[in-house]
Structure formats: C-alpha cells, structure tokens
Amino acid sequence: MSTKVHLVTIIENVTLLVFYTDSDCWQFRLISAGGEVFGERKLYYTPEAAEKAGREWIHQGY
C-alpha cells in the first residue's frame, strides 16, 4: 500500500494534511500544535474536496 501526500499546510496553528491511499481515496488529518491527530475516515474523491473539509473542520474548531 502506498500513500501520496497532496498538501501540508498550517492554518491557525494547526497542520492540515491531505493524502491519498490506494485503498481509501483522499482523506485529511489535522495535527494540533500539541501533536494530537484529528480527522475521520470519510472518503473524498478529489484532493480539493478533502482540503475543503479539513479547512471547515479547522474553522469550526475541530
């Protein structure tokens, strides 16, 4: 299984990671300043959709 990283960016002191795996389509994870990882196993069909969902999580206070 391989993983492809599409985006790593910092927004409001939270790292947003958008990635693709062969078995799971596109997903996102948030990494807090303290190292906690947040996200869900929801699948997105484009990296843009996963990024948008991740940004919404950040703006809603995840």
C-alpha positions as a Markdown table, in Angstrom:
| # | Residue | x | y | z |
|---|---|---|---|---|
| 1 | Met | 0.0 | 0.0 | 0.0 |
| 2 | Ser | 1.3 | 3.5 | -0.9 |
| 3 | Thr | 0.4 | 6.9 | 0.4 |
| 4 | Lys | 0.6 | 10.1 | -1.7 |
| 5 | Val | 0.7 | 13.4 | 0.1 |
| 6 | His | -1.0 | 16.2 | -1.7 |
| 7 | Leu | -0.9 | 19.1 | 0.7 |
| 8 | Val | 0.7 | 20.0 | 4.0 |
| 9 | Thr | -0.1 | 23.5 | 5.3 |
| 10 | Ile | -0.5 | 25.3 | 8.6 |
| 11 | Ile | -3.7 | 27.2 | 9.3 |
| 12 | Glu | -4.4 | 28.8 | 12.7 |
| 13 | Asn | -1.5 | 26.9 | 14.3 |
| 14 | Val | -3.0 | 23.5 | 13.0 |
| 15 | Thr | -1.3 | 21.4 | 10.4 |
| 16 | Leu | -3.6 | 20.2 | 7.6 |
| 17 | Leu | -2.5 | 17.1 | 5.8 |
| 18 | Val | -4.4 | 15.9 | 2.6 |
| 19 | Phe | -3.3 | 12.5 | 1.4 |
| 20 | Tyr | -4.3 | 9.6 | -0.9 |
| 21 | Thr | -4.1 | 5.9 | -0.2 |
| 22 | Asp | -4.8 | 3.1 | -2.7 |
| 23 | Ser | -7.5 | 1.7 | -0.5 |
| 24 | Asp | -9.1 | 4.8 | 0.9 |
| 25 | Cys | -9.2 | 7.5 | -1.8 |
| 26 | Trp | -8.5 | 11.1 | -0.5 |
| 27 | Gln | -8.6 | 11.9 | 3.2 |
| 28 | Phe | -7.4 | 14.7 | 5.5 |
| 29 | Arg | -6.0 | 14.8 | 9.0 |
| 30 | Leu | -5.4 | 17.7 | 11.3 |
| 31 | Ile | -2.4 | 17.8 | 13.7 |
| 32 | Ser | -2.7 | 20.2 | 16.6 |
| 33 | Ala | 0.3 | 22.2 | 18.0 |
| 34 | Gly | 0.4 | 19.6 | 20.8 |
| 35 | Gly | 0.7 | 16.7 | 18.3 |
| 36 | Glu | -2.9 | 15.4 | 18.6 |
| 37 | Val | -4.3 | 14.0 | 15.3 |
| 38 | Phe | -7.9 | 14.6 | 14.3 |
| 39 | Gly | -9.9 | 13.5 | 11.4 |
| 40 | Glu | -12.4 | 11.0 | 10.2 |
| 41 | Arg | -12.3 | 8.1 | 7.8 |
| 42 | Lys | -14.7 | 9.8 | 5.4 |
| 43 | Leu | -13.6 | 9.4 | 1.8 |
| 44 | Tyr | -13.3 | 12.2 | -0.8 |
| 45 | Tyr | -13.0 | 11.7 | -4.5 |
| 46 | Thr | -10.7 | 14.7 | -5.1 |
| 47 | Pro | -7.9 | 16.3 | -3.1 |
| 48 | Glu | -9.8 | 19.6 | -3.3 |
| 49 | Ala | -12.8 | 18.2 | -1.6 |
| 50 | Ala | -10.7 | 16.7 | 1.2 |
| 51 | Glu | -8.9 | 20.0 | 1.7 |
| 52 | Lys | -12.1 | 21.9 | 1.8 |
| 53 | Ala | -13.5 | 19.6 | 4.5 |
| 54 | Gly | -10.3 | 19.9 | 6.5 |
| 55 | Arg | -10.4 | 23.7 | 6.4 |
| 56 | Glu | -14.0 | 23.6 | 7.5 |
| 57 | Trp | -13.0 | 21.5 | 10.5 |
| 58 | Ile | -10.3 | 24.0 | 11.4 |
| 59 | His | -12.7 | 27.0 | 11.2 |
| 60 | Gln | -15.3 | 25.2 | 13.2 |
| 61 | Gly | -12.8 | 24.5 | 16.0 |
| 62 | Tyr | -12.4 | 20.8 | 15.1 |
